[in-house]
Amino acid sequence: MKKLLYIIALIFVSSLSAQEINWMTFDEALAAQEKNPKKIIVDAYTTWCGPCKLLDRNTFGNKKVAAFINEHYYAVKFNAEGTEEVNYLDNVYTNPRHDPNRRGRNSQHEFAQALRLRGYPSIVFFDEKGNYIQPVVGYRTPRQLEIYLKMIANDDYKELTTDEKWEDYQNTFEYTFGK
């Protein structure tokens, strides 16, 4: 019995020390950029989206992914069908057609519309000044997301102006996040 309690306590303590992403709102990320410029990564999700839940658990729950994001980005969790008010580029985005009694799919948030998001999950990147860079649509494993995280954090994306350059970049990229 003591061994069982010891094992349970050990599992509990080790889960507390696991790396977690420091999520914030988009407005909080923009405010943080004014004090300490970093790029922004937005996890645009919906409550009904199965792949969004997998991304959360398998990819954003990965210690290496979480550590890299926390070091290089302000991380934003954004419900693309939610009611959060977003202030961006002198516009206030809301979701006036949101129905709180509706189950499943709901009205798309105006900010998600402005970003032209067409699938979920979508991971959207912004530079240190809050300028839109690009989205990555769909579920990604830690290994699949790693190339985008590092390409954007290191500004390599600015040099990848052709399909050939992107192909070369992918072929020479050294993965460290595992599968």
C-alpha positions as CSV (number, residue, x, y, z in Angstrom):
1,M,0.0,0.0,0.0
2,K,2.8,2.4,0.9
3,K,4.5,1.7,-2.5
4,L,1.2,2.5,-4.3
5,L,0.9,5.8,-2.5
6,Y,4.5,6.6,-3.2
7,I,4.0,5.9,-6.9
8,I,0.9,8.0,-7.0
9,A,2.6,10.9,-5.2
10,L,5.6,10.6,-7.6
11,I,3.3,10.8,-10.7
12,F,1.5,13.8,-9.2
13,V,4.7,15.7,-8.4
14,S,6.2,15.0,-11.8
15,S,3.1,16.2,-13.6
16,L,3.4,19.5,-11.7
17,S,6.8,20.1,-13.0
18,A,5.8,19.5,-16.6
19,Q,6.3,22.4,-19.0
20,E,3.1,24.2,-19.9
21,I,2.5,26.9,-22.4
22,N,1.8,30.4,-20.9
23,W,-1.4,31.2,-22.7
24,M,-2.8,34.7,-22.8
25,T,-5.4,36.7,-24.8
26,F,-4.5,38.4,-28.1
27,D,-4.9,41.8,-26.4
28,E,-2.5,40.8,-23.6
29,A,0.0,39.6,-26.1
30,L,-0.1,42.9,-28.0
31,A,0.4,44.7,-24.7
32,A,3.3,42.5,-23.8
33,Q,5.0,43.1,-27.1
34,E,5.2,46.8,-26.3
35,K,7.3,46.0,-23.2
36,N,9.3,43.1,-24.6
37,P,9.0,42.4,-28.4
38,K,8.4,38.8,-29.3
39,K,6.4,37.1,-32.0
40,I,2.9,35.9,-31.3
41,I,1.5,32.4,-32.0
42,V,-2.2,32.0,-31.9
43,D,-3.9,28.7,-31.5
44,A,-7.3,29.3,-33.2
45,Y,-9.6,26.5,-32.1
46,T,-13.3,25.6,-31.7
47,T,-14.9,23.7,-28.9
48,W,-16.3,21.0,-31.2
49,C,-13.0,20.4,-33.1
50,G,-11.5,16.9,-32.4
51,P,-8.1,17.8,-34.0
52,C,-8.0,20.9,-31.9
53,K,-8.1,18.8,-28.8
54,L,-5.4,16.5,-30.2
55,L,-3.2,19.5,-30.9
56,D,-3.7,20.7,-27.4
57,R,-2.9,17.4,-25.8
58,N,-0.2,15.9,-28.1
59,T,1.6,18.9,-29.5
60,F,1.2,21.8,-27.1
61,G,1.5,19.3,-24.2
62,N,4.9,18.3,-25.5
63,K,7.6,19.7,-23.1
64,K,10.0,20.7,-26.0
65,V,7.2,22.5,-27.9
66,A,6.0,24.3,-24.8
67,A,9.5,25.4,-23.8
68,F,10.3,26.7,-27.3
69,I,7.0,28.6,-27.6
70,N,7.4,30.1,-24.1
71,E,10.9,31.3,-24.9
72,H,10.3,32.7,-28.4
73,Y,6.6,33.6,-28.6
74,Y,3.6,35.1,-26.7
75,A,1.1,32.3,-26.9
76,V,-2.6,33.1,-27.5
77,K,-5.4,30.6,-27.1
78,F,-8.3,32.0,-29.3
79,N,-11.8,30.4,-29.6
80,A,-12.6,31.2,-33.2
81,E,-16.3,30.9,-32.4
82,G,-16.2,32.5,-29.0
83,T,-17.1,35.9,-27.6
84,E,-13.8,37.4,-26.7
85,E,-13.3,41.0,-27.8
86,V,-10.1,41.5,-29.8
87,N,-8.6,44.9,-30.5
88,Y,-6.3,44.7,-33.5
89,L,-5.1,47.4,-36.0
90,D,-7.6,50.0,-34.8
91,N,-10.5,47.6,-35.1
92,V,-12.6,45.9,-32.4
93,Y,-13.6,42.3,-33.4
94,T,-16.4,40.5,-31.6
95,N,-18.8,37.7,-32.4
96,P,-22.3,39.4,-32.5
97,R,-24.0,36.4,-34.0
98,H,-22.7,34.0,-31.3
99,D,-25.6,31.9,-29.8
100,P,-24.7,30.8,-26.2
101,N,-27.5,28.2,-26.3
102,R,-26.2,26.5,-29.5
103,R,-24.4,23.2,-29.2
104,G,-21.6,22.3,-31.7
105,R,-20.7,24.8,-34.4
106,N,-21.4,28.4,-33.8
107,S,-20.9,31.7,-35.6
108,Q,-17.4,32.5,-36.6
109,H,-15.7,35.3,-34.7
110,E,-15.0,38.5,-36.7
111,F,-11.3,38.2,-35.9
112,A,-11.2,34.7,-37.4
113,Q,-13.0,36.1,-40.5
114,A,-10.5,38.9,-40.8
115,L,-7.6,36.4,-40.7
116,R,-9.5,34.3,-43.3
117,L,-9.4,31.2,-41.2
118,R,-11.1,28.3,-43.1
119,G,-10.2,25.3,-41.0
120,Y,-9.4,24.3,-37.4
121,P,-7.1,24.1,-35.7
122,S,-5.3,27.0,-37.3
123,I,-2.0,28.2,-35.9
124,V,-1.4,31.8,-36.8
125,F,1.9,33.7,-36.5
126,F,2.4,37.4,-36.0
127,D,5.8,39.3,-35.9
128,E,7.2,41.4,-33.1
129,K,5.2,44.4,-34.2
130,G,1.9,42.5,-34.4
131,N,1.9,42.1,-38.2
132,Y,0.3,39.0,-39.6
133,I,2.8,36.5,-41.0
134,Q,0.9,33.3,-41.9
135,P,-1.4,30.6,-40.7
136,V,-0.7,26.8,-40.5
137,V,-4.0,25.0,-40.9
138,G,-4.7,21.6,-39.4
139,Y,-3.4,19.3,-36.8
140,R,0.4,19.0,-36.5
141,T,2.6,16.7,-34.4
142,P,5.4,18.2,-32.4
143,R,7.8,17.2,-35.2
144,Q,5.6,18.7,-37.9
145,L,5.1,22.0,-36.0
146,E,8.8,22.3,-35.2
147,I,9.8,23.5,-38.6
148,Y,7.3,26.3,-38.6
149,L,8.0,27.4,-35.0
150,K,11.8,27.7,-35.8
151,M,11.4,29.0,-39.3
152,I,9.3,31.9,-38.0
153,A,11.2,32.5,-34.7
154,N,14.5,32.8,-36.6
155,D,13.0,34.9,-39.4
156,D,14.0,32.3,-42.0
157,Y,10.5,32.6,-43.6
158,K,11.6,36.0,-45.0
159,E,14.1,34.2,-47.3
160,L,11.7,31.4,-48.4
161,T,10.2,33.2,-51.4
162,T,9.9,30.3,-53.8
163,D,8.8,26.7,-53.7
164,E,12.4,25.6,-54.4
165,K,13.7,27.5,-51.4
166,W,11.0,26.0,-49.1
167,E,11.8,22.5,-50.4
168,D,15.5,23.0,-49.7
169,Y,14.8,24.4,-46.3
170,Q,12.6,21.3,-45.4
171,N,15.3,18.9,-46.8
172,T,18.1,20.4,-44.7
173,F,16.1,21.2,-41.5
174,E,17.4,19.4,-38.4
175,Y,14.5,18.2,-36.2
176,T,15.0,18.0,-32.4
177,F,11.5,17.7,-31.0
178,G,11.1,13.9,-31.8
179,K,7.9,12.5,-33.3
